[in-house]
């Protein structure tokens, strides 16, 4: 069975879907990605769906499930490269993709994750009482 490649770029995992996903491939991606998050400790996941021409309800729900799994494993998911026809289909199917942020392309997705990671670090330092970030 064909697998979707998962690349590590810094603290981000990049999933680039270049073929129309069949149900089994989507389920395998869900398992593989969860394991890679655990293995690498990455804090962000970008799923590039530029190559998807169509999305059915199963694949849409699987994307939402992947985002939920990633969140439980302490990683944020951003879907990038969504075509207008795919967005229309998801809305028509009633799939809101809760928990998934979107960006137009990989570059903007990386910017979002970087911004969020920097803010999380600042928040963590503040909670720990770092003298550089807290006021007297």
NUTORDREN-345858 format. One record per residue (C-alpha): residue in one letter; x, y, z. Coordinates in steps of 0.02 Angstrom, whole numbers, plus 50000, padded with zeros to 5 digits. Each point is the difference from the previous one (the first is absolute). Example, Ala and Ser with C-alpha at 12.3 -4.5 7.8 and 13.67 -1.06 7.14 Angstrom:
<resn: a, x: 50615, y: 49775, z: 50390>
<resn: s, x: 50069, y: 50172, z: 49967>
REM end
This chain:
<resn: x, x: 50000, y: 50000, z: 50000>
<resn: x, x: 50060, y: 50175, z: 49957>
<resn: x, x: 50040, y: 50113, z: 50149>
<resn: x, x: 49997, y: 50189, z: 50015>
<resn: x, x: 50176, y: 50064, z: 50039>
<resn: x, x: 50026, y: 50094, z: 50164>
<resn: x, x: 50152, y: 50115, z: 50001>
<resn: x, x: 50078, y: 50083, z: 50152>
<resn: x, x: 50050, y: 50182, z: 49978>
<resn: x, x: 50069, y: 50069, z: 50163>
<resn: x, x: 49863, y: 49976, z: 50130>
<resn: x, x: 49865, y: 49977, z: 49868>
<resn: x, x: 49937, y: 49847, z: 49908>
<resn: x, x: 49949, y: 50032, z: 49820>
<resn: x, x: 49875, y: 49885, z: 49917>
<resn: x, x: 49982, y: 50030, z: 49814>
<resn: x, x: 49853, y: 49908, z: 49925>
<resn: x, x: 50030, y: 49989, z: 49813>
<resn: x, x: 49871, y: 49867, z: 49954>
<resn: x, x: 49814, y: 49982, z: 50026>
<resn: x, x: 49988, y: 49910, z: 50166>
<resn: x, x: 49910, y: 49836, z: 50017>
<resn: x, x: 49924, y: 49953, z: 50168>
<resn: x, x: 50137, y: 49876, z: 50047>
<resn: x, x: 50136, y: 50125, z: 49958>
<resn: x, x: 49916, y: 50132, z: 50110>
<resn: x, x: 49991, y: 49878, z: 50146>
<resn: x, x: 50183, y: 49952, z: 49976>
<resn: x, x: 50049, y: 50184, z: 49999>
<resn: x, x: 49906, y: 50026, z: 50163>
<resn: x, x: 50100, y: 49860, z: 50083>
<resn: x, x: 50168, y: 50047, z: 49922>
<resn: x, x: 49984, y: 50183, z: 50045>
<resn: x, x: 49953, y: 49966, z: 50180>
<resn: x, x: 50152, y: 49889, z: 50019>
<resn: x, x: 50116, y: 50128, z: 49918>
<resn: x, x: 49938, y: 50136, z: 50119>
<resn: x, x: 50042, y: 49888, z: 50148>
<resn: x, x: 50169, y: 49947, z: 49926>
<resn: x, x: 50058, y: 50176, z: 49956>
<resn: x, x: 49914, y: 50108, z: 50132>
<resn: x, x: 49951, y: 50123, z: 49863>
<resn: x, x: 49883, y: 50140, z: 50053>
<resn: x, x: 49925, y: 50035, z: 49829>
<resn: x, x: 49925, y: 49905, z: 49854>
<resn: x, x: 49968, y: 50073, z: 49829>
<resn: x, x: 49891, y: 49900, z: 49883>
<resn: x, x: 50018, y: 50060, z: 49821>
<resn: x, x: 49846, y: 49950, z: 49899>
<resn: x, x: 50044, y: 50096, z: 49843>
<resn: x, x: 50000, y: 49835, z: 49904>
<resn: x, x: 49823, y: 49953, z: 50052>
<resn: x, x: 49870, y: 50034, z: 49867>
<resn: x, x: 49857, y: 49928, z: 50100>
<resn: x, x: 49965, y: 49961, z: 50182>
<resn: x, x: 49862, y: 49884, z: 50055>
<resn: x, x: 49920, y: 49998, z: 50171>
<resn: x, x: 50114, y: 49860, z: 50063>
<resn: x, x: 50160, y: 50092, z: 49954>
<resn: x, x: 49930, y: 50162, z: 50073>
<resn: x, x: 49959, y: 49914, z: 50164>
<resn: x, x: 50171, y: 49917, z: 50000>
<resn: x, x: 50086, y: 50170, z: 49984>
<resn: x, x: 49898, y: 50059, z: 50149>
<resn: x, x: 50047, y: 49843, z: 50098>
<resn: x, x: 50184, y: 50026, z: 49957>
<resn: x, x: 49990, y: 50176, z: 50070>
<resn: x, x: 49920, y: 49935, z: 50160>
<resn: x, x: 50131, y: 49864, z: 50021>
<resn: x, x: 50139, y: 50128, z: 49970>
<resn: x, x: 49926, y: 50117, z: 50129>
<resn: x, x: 49993, y: 49861, z: 50131>
<resn: x, x: 50183, y: 49965, z: 49959>
<resn: x, x: 50043, y: 50186, z: 50024>
<resn: x, x: 50018, y: 50048, z: 49817>
<resn: x, x: 49899, y: 50127, z: 49902>
<resn: x, x: 49934, y: 49956, z: 49827>
<resn: x, x: 49986, y: 50121, z: 49855>
<resn: x, x: 49927, y: 49947, z: 49832>
<resn: x, x: 50072, y: 50096, z: 49853>
<resn: x, x: 49967, y: 50008, z: 49814>
<resn: x, x: 49813, y: 49972, z: 50004>
<resn: x, x: 49920, y: 50028, z: 49831>
<resn: x, x: 49836, y: 50096, z: 49991>
<resn: x, x: 49908, y: 49846, z: 49934>
<resn: x, x: 50061, y: 49898, z: 50149>
<resn: x, x: 49946, y: 50136, z: 50122>
<resn: x, x: 49828, y: 50007, z: 49919>
<resn: x, x: 49983, y: 49811, z: 50010>
<resn: x, x: 50047, y: 49998, z: 50184>
<resn: x, x: 49872, y: 50134, z: 50039>
<resn: x, x: 49865, y: 49912, z: 49899>
<resn: x, x: 50037, y: 49838, z: 50093>
<resn: x, x: 49980, y: 50094, z: 50165>
<resn: x, x: 50180, y: 49969, z: 50053>
<resn: x, x: 50063, y: 50147, z: 50100>
<resn: x, x: 50172, y: 49924, z: 50034>
<resn: x, x: 49999, y: 50054, z: 50182>
<resn: x, x: 50173, y: 50019, z: 50072>
<resn: x, x: 50083, y: 50024, z: 49831>
<resn: x, x: 50075, y: 50166, z: 49952>
<resn: x, x: 50029, y: 50037, z: 49817>
<resn: x, x: 50123, y: 50102, z: 49899>
<resn: x, x: 50015, y: 50033, z: 49815>
<resn: x, x: 50170, y: 49916, z: 49979>
<resn: x, x: 50141, y: 49912, z: 50092>
<resn: x, x: 50096, y: 50162, z: 50029>
<resn: x, x: 49853, y: 50082, z: 50088>
<resn: x, x: 49967, y: 49840, z: 50098>
<resn: x, x: 50179, y: 50001, z: 50063>
<resn: x, x: 49983, y: 50183, z: 50049>
<resn: x, x: 49843, y: 49960, z: 50101>
<resn: x, x: 50084, y: 49856, z: 50090>
<resn: x, x: 50156, y: 50102, z: 50035>
<resn: x, x: 49898, y: 50142, z: 50071>
<resn: x, x: 49898, y: 49882, z: 50109>
<resn: x, x: 50155, y: 49907, z: 50060>
<resn: x, x: 50086, y: 50163, z: 50048>
<resn: x, x: 49846, y: 50058, z: 50095>
<resn: x, x: 49987, y: 49832, z: 50090>
<resn: x, x: 50182, y: 50015, z: 50053>
<resn: x, x: 49971, y: 50176, z: 50067>
<resn: x, x: 49845, y: 49939, z: 50093>
<resn: x, x: 50096, y: 49852, z: 50074>
<resn: x, x: 50142, y: 50113, z: 50058>
<resn: x, x: 49875, y: 50119, z: 50079>
<resn: x, x: 49917, y: 49857, z: 50093>
<resn: x, x: 50169, y: 49938, z: 50060>
<resn: x, x: 50043, y: 50174, z: 50064>
<resn: x, x: 50148, y: 50033, z: 49884>
<resn: x, x: 50074, y: 50167, z: 50059>
<resn: x, x: 50029, y: 50053, z: 49819>
<resn: x, x: 49814, y: 49991, z: 49958>
<resn: x, x: 49912, y: 50044, z: 50162>
<resn: x, x: 49985, y: 50170, z: 50079>
<resn: x, x: 50038, y: 50031, z: 50185>
REM end
